């Protein structure tokens, strides 16, 4: 079941993020701050957190609008617990996010990821579900680690749901 994230999900989602092995300790700390800010400052938070829940949180996604644009959103986080990967959960969670945004009339979803070799399966995931590589910034994260930006138009999602 995919639902909005609740404050009670926080600890399990942090454990999930650590279990993926994709986040460094400082990134986990930033995730803690993002969740705390979201739940403690709801009036100012435009981002949306979703949890894939199966007796416990097994997946998470976070999207927020791109500042100074109309209808462009960023997928800042999507993660599925390693024990639950390769079950279609990531694709279902992302489709849920896309549909929510399309239903709201949003236009574009962007996602960025690392160009390192151990992120190839992440990039393959985005390509498989219809994202196109839009840009690459060489050495963005550090020397030898490019930032790769993928995009997906949400207009087709909205049209197909009508």
N, C-alpha and C positions, 0 to 999 in steps of 0.2 A: 504494500500500500504506500503510495506516495502522498505525502501531506506536508503542510507547512511545519517548519522546525519549531520546537518549543524549547523553553529554557531547560527543561528536564533532559533534553537530548544532548546538552553541551558536553558532558564528560565522555559519553560514548562516542560522540563525533570526533573529539580530540584523540581518543584511543584509535579510532578508525583511521584518521589521518596519519598518525604515527605508524600504524600497521602497514600502510601502503609503501612506506619507504621512500616516498617521493618528496617529502618535506623535511627540511633541515630544522634543527631545534628553534632557531630564531623565527622560522616561518610558522611553527606551531604556536609560538608565543604571539605572533601577529594574528593568528586565527583566534586565539583566546580573546584578544582585544577586539577583533571584529565582531565576534558573537556577543561579548559583553556590551559593546556599543549598540548593537542592533536591539538587544533586549532592554537596555536601560535608557535608550534615547529613541523610542519608537517614532516620535513625532518628526524627527529629523532624518530618519533612515528611509531611503527609497528602495533599498535593495530588498530582494526576496530570497529567503532560505527555504529549501525543500529537503525533506528527509525521506529516504526509502526505508520504510519500517516493516520489519518482519520479526515480531516479538522483541525486537531491539533495533536501534538504528544500524542499518547496514550500508547506507549510502547517503551522500549529501551533495547538494548543488547550491551555489550562490550566484545570483545575477544582480546587476545594478545598472542603471542607465549611465550612458556616457555623458559627461557634462558638456553643456553647450552644443548639444545635437538634438535633433528631433527624431525619436524612434529608434535610436541606436543604443544597444545594450551590450554589456560585457559579461561573459561567463567567467567569473573569477575563480571558481572552484567547482570541480566535480570529482568525486572519489567514491569508490565502492570498496568495501572491505575485501582484502585478498581472498578470503574464504568464499566470497560470493561473486567473484569476477567470473567472466565467461558464461554468464547465465542470461545475458541480455538486459541486466539491470541498469547498466550505464546508459545504454541506448534508450531504454524506457524512461529513465529519469530525464535525460536530455530532451526527448520528445515531449515530455510533460512540460518542461520549461518553455520549449519553443511554442507549444500550443497555447500556454498561458499568455505569452507575449503576443502571439499572433491574434488571439482573441481580444487583446487590449488595443490592437491596431498598431503595434510596434513594427518596425521595418527590417531591422538588421541585427544579427547576433554575431559578436566577435569573440574569439577565444585566442589566447596566446599560450604558447608552450615553448619548451626548450628545444634547441636543435641538437642536443647531445644524443649520441647513439642509443643510450638506455631509455630515451623517450620516444623511440621509433614506434613502439606499440601504441603510445598515446596518439601520435600523429596519424598512424594507420586507422585508429578508431575514428578520429574526426573525418578523415577522408571517406571511410566506409559509410558514414551516415550523412554524407552530402555536403561536407564543408570543403571549401576551396582555399588553398594557400593564397593569401592576398599580399603578404609582405614578409620580408626577412631582414632583420637588423643584425648584421654581423657583430659578434663580440659584445652583445648587449648586456648579458648577465655577468660575464667575465670573459677574458680572452679564450677564444675557442668555443664559446657557448652562445649561439645565436638565439635571438627571440624570433619565433615564427608565429605569424598571426593568420588565423583562419577566419573565414566569414561564411555566413549563410543568410540568404534573404528569407525573411519571414512572410513576405507577401504571398508566396506560393502556399505556405502553411495556412494562411487565413483563407485564401481562395478555395483550397481543397476541403476546408472544414465546413463550408457553406453548402 
